[in-house]
Amino acid sequence: MSFPDAAQRHIGFALKSAQFGEKHLDAKPLRGFGGTSVQEIVENCGGYTYRAIYTVQFKEVICVLHAFQKKSKSGSATPRHDIDLIKERLRYAKELYNKKLF
């Protein structure tokens, strides 16, 4: 909720598209996750970059793994601590899904 309204609308629309089985034009696979099941939406707004990472690998469930403002001014790579957090949350989401908790 701390993202600017324009970034919230853009990312929200992309997530809604994913819920309906569509892929938003701005959604792209996040590198390092072996395929297209983990997607990234990038929105530039007010001179800042906002990102949302989600997975579509679970039947009938879209799971947002992380949303953050990119702080680094150099390079477009996702910072290591964010990648580690995404991997941890993906493992946890798999556990919950396998236990049929969502």
N, C-alpha and C positions, 0 to 999 in steps of 0.2 A: 504494500500500500504506500510505500515511501517513494515509489517511482512517480515521475510527472504524469499528469493525466493522459497526455498524448502517447507516452510509452505504454501505460497501462492498457489503453484502448487497442493499440497495435498488437501488443503481445496477447492480450485477451482474445482478440479476433483470430489470431493465428492458432491459439489453443482451442478455440471453439471449432475452427475448421478441422483440427485433428480429431476432435470428439465425433465429428460426422464422417470420419474416414477420409478426409481430404488432406492434402499437404499444401500449406500456405506457401506462396512464392518465396517468402523470406526464411522459411524453415530449411535448415540444411543439417546433414549428419555431423555430429560432433566427432572430431578425429580422436582415434585411440580407443574407440568402443566397438570396433569390428562390425561395421555394417550401418544400417539405417534405423535401427530401433531406438537409438538415443539421438534426439534432434535438438538443435539450438536455434533460437530466434534472437536476432540482434537488432536493436533499435537505437538509432542515434537521435538524441533529442537535447536541445539546449546546450550543445557542445560536449555532451557526455554520452557514453555508450552504455546501454542497458542490455542485459542478456537473460534469457530464461532457457533452462535446459529441462527437457521432458522426455519420457519414454512412451512408446506405443507398443511395447512388446507383450503387454498383458491383454488378454481378450476382454473387450468391452471396458477397459480402464485406461485413462490417460493419467500418468503420474508425473507431476512437476517435481523435479529433483532438486532444483536450485534456481534462484533468481537473484541477480546481483548487478551492481553498477561496476563496470570495469574501471579500475583506478589508474592503471599504467598508461602512460602516454606513448610509450614506445612499443611497437609490435602489436599484432592482433592475437597472439597466442593466449589461451586461457591459462591463468596462473596455476602453478602446481598445487597449491593448497585448495583451490576451487575444484580441480580435477579429482583430488583425493576425496573431497567431501562428496562430490557427485558419485564416485565409485562406491563409497560407503552407503550412501542413501539408496543406490540402485540395489546393492546386496540386501539391504533391509527391506526394500519394497518387494524383492523376490521372495524373501522369507514370509512376509505378510500375505502375499498372493498365494503362495503354496499352502499356507495354513487356512486359506479362504477367509481371511480377515478383511478383505475389501474386494 
